[in-house]
Amino acid sequence: MRTYFLASILVISALLAHAQASNTISEATVRRVLTTLAADDMQGRAPGQPGGLKAAEFLANEFRRIGLQPLPG
């Protein structure tokens, strides 16, 4: 549960940072991200489990989509 909460905060923070750069963030975008992460097919999102790996891949794709770059190192 804590991992899901932290991941949600991270995604929302990234979306808000992107929104500040583009001056837009829609309710639909926030709803899409949260609905996806809360979906039953994420299987609880436990680390190392299929649902957790699926959630991590979704988050990585979202970060790429909004142009976030990995930190060096």
Phi and psi restraints in degrees (value plus and minus 20) as a CYANA .aco file:
   2 ARG   PHI     -83.7   -43.7
   2 ARG   PSI     -59.4   -19.4
   3 THR   PHI     -82.4   -42.4
   3 THR   PSI     -63.6   -23.6
   4 TYR   PHI     -81.6   -41.6
   4 TYR   PSI     -64.0   -24.0
   5 PHE   PHI     -81.9   -41.9
   5 PHE   PSI     -66.6   -26.6
   6 LEU   PHI     -84.7   -44.7
   6 LEU   PSI     -60.7   -20.7
   7 ALA   PHI     -83.9   -43.9
   7 ALA   PSI     -60.8   -20.8
   8 SER   PHI     -83.1   -43.1
   8 SER   PSI     -63.5   -23.5
   9 ILE   PHI     -81.9   -41.9
   9 ILE   PSI     -61.8   -21.8
  10 LEU   PHI     -83.0   -43.0
  10 LEU   PSI     -65.6   -25.6
  11 VAL   PHI     -84.8   -44.8
  11 VAL   PSI     -65.6   -25.6
  12 ILE   PHI     -83.5   -43.5
  12 ILE   PSI     -59.4   -19.4
  13 SER   PHI     -82.4   -42.4
  13 SER   PSI     -63.4   -23.4
  14 ALA   PHI     -83.8   -43.8
  14 ALA   PSI     -62.1   -22.1
  15 LEU   PHI     -84.1   -44.1
  15 LEU   PSI     -59.9   -19.9
  16 LEU   PHI     -87.4   -47.4
  16 LEU   PSI     -58.6   -18.6
  17 ALA   PHI     -82.8   -42.8
  17 ALA   PSI     -62.2   -22.2
  18 HIS   PHI     -84.2   -44.2
  18 HIS   PSI     -60.1   -20.1
  19 ALA   PHI     -84.1   -44.1
  19 ALA   PSI     -57.7   -17.7
  20 GLN   PHI     -84.1   -44.1
  20 GLN   PSI     -57.8   -17.8
  21 ALA   PHI     -89.5   -49.5
  21 ALA   PSI     -56.8   -16.8
  22 SER   PHI    -124.0   -84.0
  22 SER   PSI     -22.8    17.2
  23 ASN   PHI      44.0    84.0
  23 ASN   PSI      -1.3    38.7
  24 THR   PHI    -163.4  -123.4
  24 THR   PSI     122.0   162.0
  25 ILE   PHI    -172.0  -132.0
  25 ILE   PSI     112.3   152.3
  26 SER   PHI    -122.5   -82.5
  26 SER   PSI     134.1   174.1
  27 GLU   PHI     -79.6   -39.6
  27 GLU   PSI     -56.1   -16.1
  28 ALA   PHI     -81.9   -41.9
  28 ALA   PSI     -58.1   -18.1
  29 THR   PHI     -86.5   -46.5
  29 THR   PSI     -67.3   -27.3
  30 VAL   PHI     -82.0   -42.0
  30 VAL   PSI     -63.6   -23.6
  31 ARG   PHI     -82.6   -42.6
  31 ARG   PSI     -61.7   -21.7
  32 ARG   PHI     -82.1   -42.1
  32 ARG   PSI     -65.6   -25.6
  33 VAL   PHI     -85.7   -45.7
  33 VAL   PSI     -68.7   -28.7
  34 LEU   PHI     -86.6   -46.6
  34 LEU   PSI     -58.9   -18.9
  35 THR   PHI     -84.2   -44.2
  35 THR   PSI     -60.8   -20.8
  36 THR   PHI     -83.4   -43.4
  36 THR   PSI     -67.0   -27.0
  37 LEU   PHI     -87.9   -47.9
  37 LEU   PSI     -48.5    -8.5
  38 ALA   PHI    -110.5   -70.5
  38 ALA   PSI     -22.1    17.9
  39 ALA   PHI     -84.5   -44.5
  39 ALA   PSI     129.0   169.0
  40 ASP   PHI     -79.0   -39.0
  40 ASP   PSI     -52.9   -12.9
  41 ASP   PHI     -91.7   -51.7
  41 ASP   PSI     -25.2    14.8
  42 MET   PHI     -99.9   -59.9
  42 MET   PSI     -27.9    12.1
  43 GLN   PHI      32.2    72.2
  43 GLN   PSI      18.9    58.9
  44 GLY   PHI      68.3   108.3
  44 GLY   PSI     -33.9     6.1
  45 ARG   PHI      40.6    80.6
  45 ARG   PSI       8.5    48.5
  46 ALA   PHI     -87.3   -47.3
  46 ALA   PSI     120.7   160.7
  47 PRO   PHI     -78.1   -38.1
  47 PRO   PSI     116.7   156.7
  48 GLY   PHI      59.6    99.6
  48 GLY   PSI     -24.7    15.3
  49 GLN   PHI    -119.7   -79.7
  49 GLN   PSI     141.0   181.0
  50 PRO   PHI     -74.1   -34.1
  50 PRO   PSI     -60.5   -20.5
  51 GLY   PHI     -86.3   -46.3
  51 GLY   PSI     -58.9   -18.9
  52 GLY   PHI     -86.4   -46.4
  52 GLY   PSI     -59.6   -19.6
  53 LEU   PHI     -87.1   -47.1
  53 LEU   PSI     -59.0   -19.0
  54 LYS   PHI     -84.9   -44.9
  54 LYS   PSI     -62.3   -22.3
  55 ALA   PHI     -84.4   -44.4
  55 ALA   PSI     -61.1   -21.1
  56 ALA   PHI     -82.8   -42.8
  56 ALA   PSI     -61.3   -21.3
  57 GLU   PHI     -85.8   -45.8
  57 GLU   PSI     -60.6   -20.6
  58 PHE   PHI     -80.0   -40.0
  58 PHE   PSI     -66.3   -26.3
  59 LEU   PHI     -83.9   -43.9
  59 LEU   PSI     -62.3   -22.3
  60 ALA   PHI     -80.6   -40.6
  60 ALA   PSI     -61.9   -21.9
  61 ASN   PHI     -85.0   -45.0
  61 ASN   PSI     -59.2   -19.2
  62 GLU   PHI     -84.0   -44.0
  62 GLU   PSI     -62.6   -22.6
  63 PHE   PHI     -82.7   -42.7
  63 PHE   PSI     -63.2   -23.2
  64 ARG   PHI     -83.3   -43.3
  64 ARG   PSI     -60.8   -20.8
  65 ARG   PHI     -80.1   -40.1
  65 ARG   PSI     -57.9   -17.9
  66 ILE   PHI    -113.0   -73.0
  66 ILE   PSI     -15.9    24.1
  67 GLY   PHI      67.7   107.7
  67 GLY   PSI      -4.9    35.1
  68 LEU   PHI     -90.0   -50.0
  68 LEU   PSI     121.1   161.1
  69 GLN   PHI    -131.9   -91.9
  69 GLN   PSI     125.4   165.4
  70 PRO   PHI     -84.5   -44.5
  70 PRO   PSI     130.9   170.9
  71 LEU   PHI     -90.3   -50.3
  71 LEU   PSI     127.1   167.1
  72 PRO   PHI     -85.2   -45.2
  72 PRO   PSI     127.6   167.6
